[in-house]
Amino acid sequence: MVTPRLGFMFPLESSSPWSKGFLKDIGSDLYYFMSGRCALYACLLDAKSNDEDNIAYVPAYTCETVLASYEKAGHTLRFYDVDEHELTPLFKEEDLQGVSVLNLCGYYGFSRYDEQFLGLCNDQGVRIIQDTTHSMFSRDGHSPYADYWAGSLRKWIGVACGGVGIKKEGTFSVERRVPDSKHLEGRYQAMQYREEAVRTGNQAFDRLAGEVFWETEMRLREMFDVFGSDSLSKRIIETLDVDTLVQKRRDHYKTVLAHYKPSLQYQAIFPHLDSETCPSHFSWYSEDRNRAQQFLLDHGIRSTVYWPKPPQLIQVEQYPHATWIYDHVMSVQIDQRYAKEDMEYLGKMLSQL
C-alpha cells in the first residue's frame, strides 16, 4: 500500500490579526454563510419576485447541490449544455423566454462564457447569479454582468463555514440564521482528525476525517438554509494571504503542464494557463476513468470526480456534451499546501496514464 501523497481534505486554516478583506470591493453588500449552497440560496431568495415564472437557466454540467438551491427557492429548471472544449456554456437565445435567473460558472477557475449573451440577459431583465466556488481567486472570476456572486472557499482552504454571498447593488433583504451547531461540530471535528493525521502520520485519522466529513455533508444536503457563518471562519477568510495562495496554485498548474503528454487517458481540459486564472484543481478527461483513478491511487494520488450526474438532469440525451463530460472528467488537488516536488511527481504520474 502506497502512502497517500496528494488529495487530502484541509486541516483548519490559521488566521491573522490583520484584515485584508479581498472580497469587500466586488459589490455593495457582502454576507458570509455556513456553506456555498446557503449563500446561493440566500441570493436566490433575495432576487426572487412573486410576479415571475421563476424559471432558472442552469448548466447541464453542475453539482446536484447547486440545483437543489434553485429548487428549494421555488425555481423550475431549464438546462443549457456545456461544451467539453474548455467547458464553454452553450447558451441559446431562444431559451431565455420566461427565464428570470441565469446560473453562471467559471469551471475550475477558467472563465469561458459568452459575455455578449450575458449582456443580452441584462437587457432582458434576467438576473445573473454567478457561482464563484471555482473562480473565487481568478482576476476575471466575478463577472461584471452578474447581479449576485455566491460561492464557497471550502475547496480552497481549511474553514468550517466557507460560504460567501455578494449583491452587486443595494443590500440583502434576507436575514441570516445562526449557523447550525451540529454542522459546525462535524466540520471542526473532521479538520481536527486531519490535523492529527498530519502530525502523527497515522492514516486512521484520515479515515475518521472522511467519515465525519461525509456524515456532515449528507446532513447539510437535507437541512441547508440561509445559515450564516461563525466568527472564526469569517476571520480566517478576511485575513487570508490571497497573493501567496494564487501564486502557488498558478505555479503548481504550470509545473503539471510542463509534463503534459496527452493520451486517451490524459487530456487536460485547460492545456494553457491564461494570465487571469487561479485554478481550483488540475482537471482532465480520461477514456477509462476507473483504471486511471486506480493507477493514481496506487501511486499515492487521490483523484476526484466533479460531479456525478445530478438526479435533476432527467433527459440527459438532450445534453450530449455535458453527458460526455460527466463520463470522462477527473480532477486532483494542486493547492498551496504542496511543494513544487509534489507537482513534478503528479505531472510525471499523469504522463504515464
Salt bridges, closest charged atoms under 4 A:
ASP46 OD2 - LYS167 NZ 2.79
GLU52 OE2 - ARG127 NH1 2.84
GLU64 OE2 - ARG221 NH1 3.71
ASP83 OD1 - HIS321 ND1 3.43
GLU84 OE1 - HIS321 ND1 2.75
GLU86 OE1 - ARG112 NE 2.87
ASP180 OD2 - ARG219 NH1 2.71
GLU196 OE1 - ARG199 NH2 2.67
ASP206 OD1 - ARG194 NH1 3.15
GLU217 OE2 - ARG37 NH2 2.95
GLU217 OE2 - ARG221 NE 2.83
ASP225 OD2 - ARG177 NH1 3.07
GLU238 OE2 - LYS24 NZ 3.24
ASP274 OD2 - ARG112 NH2 2.89
GLU276 OE2 - ARG139 NH2 3.49
GLU287 OE1 - HIS328 NE2 3.93
ASP288 OD2 - ARG291 NE 3.85
ASP327 OD1 - LYS309 NZ 2.78
ASP335 OD1 - ARG337 NE 2.74
ASP342 OD1 - ARG5 NE 3.14
